[in-house]
Every structure is written in structure tokens, then in C-alpha cells.
Amino acid sequence: MASQKDTGLMACDAESGMYVATTDREEAREEIRKTKVFVIEYNDASMGKDPSHEDIYRPIGYIAYARQSATAAYISDFAVHSSYRGRGIGWQTFYLFMDMLMDEGFTRWSLHTHPDNPVKRLYQDFNFHEGETTQDFLGSGQPRIFMT
């Protein structure tokens, strides 16, 4: 499993387009107040790459959400590059992300996912429960399960 130092969040400020990278929880909480998209980074030095290289942290995924109310968030997208799956990076990042949402006062969250998406198990680890299935959510033949 990836360690805390290996994985970080990079927040993108929607207005300026600037990215702020951090593994510091307090800084990440501040960024979550300002933005709604987080890029998952990975420290390639842990994989034996040269730690002096300037591009050692590389984006490997992202989480996006929308504030629906003062206490409700809709997670609109969550992805980890296929080369980095199965290492616990997604689970650790989702944990940190959910922890920060709770710290910010969110008490309810929801998302949609494909019925056959393997990440559904991760969502269930975080007590998301399956709700209604919409058969043509993104067009014909594109079913999605609503999870809360």
C-alpha cells in the first residue's frame, strides 16, 4: 500500500488554472474550500526513480466534486490511472478526501457509478449504499447506480 508521503493531492484553482500540490492535511483543507477538483499525485522516487528529478511527483488520477448544499457533496468523478491501480493509492486518497469533506462540515455525499465498476467495492468500504439504477444515464446503454 502507498504511504502518506507517496501520495498527495494537487488542487486546481478553477479561476486561475493554477495548481497547488500538497501532502499537508491543513493545507489540503484550505484548498478544498477553494476548489472542487483534486489531482492525485504519486512520488515516483518510491519506485526507485531519481529523487532529484523535478517531475518526481506525477499526476495519476483525480477526484472532482460539487457542493450541493452546506452539508451535501456530489462526487462527480474519481479516477486512478490503470498503471497505478491495485496499490492502495485510490483507497488512501479517497480516505483522505472523505476525511477532509467531513472536517469541512459535509455530512452527506453521493455519486453515480457503472454497475460493473470495480471501484464500487471501494465506495462500499466507505459505507456508500446502492440506490436506484438509471439505465441510460449517459446515453443509450450507459447504466449508472446512484450511491449514497
N, C-alpha and C positions, 0 to 999 in steps of 0.2 A: 504494500500500500504506500502511496506517496506520502511524504512527510509535509508538515506545515511549511517548511522552508522551500519545498519543491514546487508548491502550487500557490498562485496568488490571483488576485483579482485586478483587472485593469478596467477602470471606469471611463466611459466615453461621455464627455460633456456634449449634449445634443446641440447646444447653441454654438459653441466654438469649434467643435470637432476635435478638441484636444483630448488626449488620453492621459490618465493618471494611474500609474501602476503602484500597487501596494500589497504587502502581506500583513501590514499592521491593522489590527481589528478596529482601533479607534479611527484611524484614517479612512478605513473602508466604510465605517458607519457614516462618517461625514460625507463621503462620496455617494453613498446610497441615497442621501437626502437630495442630492443634486441631479442624479441621473437615473436612467431606467434600463441601461444596457451594461452588462459586465462581461469582459472578455477573460476567459480562463487562460492563465499563462502557465508554462512549465519550465523549470530550471533544467536545461539540458546538461549542466555540469554533473548532475546526479547520475547521468547516463554515460559518464566518462568523457564528456566534451571539455574543451579548454575553458576554464572559468574566467579567463581574462578576455574572452571574446565578447564584443559589445552586444551581440544578438543572442546572449545565452538564454534569456527569457523569451520564449516564443509563444504567440497566441495559438491555442489548440482547441478553443471552443468558446462558447458564450452562454449567458443567461440573460433573458430580457423579460421585463415585467411592466405592468401598468397598474397604477393606483386606481382602484375602482371607488374607494371611499376612504375615510380616515383610517379605517381598520381592515380594509379588504384589498388584496392584491390578486391580479390575474397574471400568472406566469405564461407568457405568450410563446416563449421559445427557450429551449435548453439543448445544447449540443456539445459533444466532445468528439474531436477528430478520431476516426476509426483506428488510427495507429496508436492511440493513447487509451483506448478503452480496455477494461479488464484489469486496470492497475489501482483502482480505488480513487482515481482523481475526480471523477464525476461525483461519487458519493461524498467525498470530503468537501468538494466545492459546494455541492447542494446543501450540505450540513451548515457550512459557514454562511451561505446565502440565507437559508431559513432562519438561522440564529440571528443574523442581522435584521431580518424583517421583524422578528419578534421583539428585538431590542428597540426597534423604531415604532412599536405600538401596533403592528399588524396582528390581528387575531384570527383572520380568515384568509384563505388563499384557495385558488382554483386553477385548473389548467385543462387542456384537451390533449389527448394523445391517441395515436393509432392503436386499435385493439391488440395488434400483434407486436407492438413496440417493446423490445426487451427492457427498456428503461422504466416501463410500468412497474416492475418489481422494485426499483429504487424508490419510486413515488410511494408505493405501499409501505416500504421501510419507514417512510416519514408520515405514516398514518393517513395518506390520501386514500379515499374510498371511491370505488367506481360508481358512477351515476348513469344517467341516460346516454345512450349511443345515438349519434346522429349519422345516418348512412351516407349522406352526400355533403359533408361539412365543407370540404374544399373543392367540390365539384363531383361529378358523377364517379361513383366507385371509390370515394375518399372518406371512409368512415372515421369518426373520432369519438372517443369516450370522454365524457366530462368527469373530472375527478376533483373532489374537494377534501 
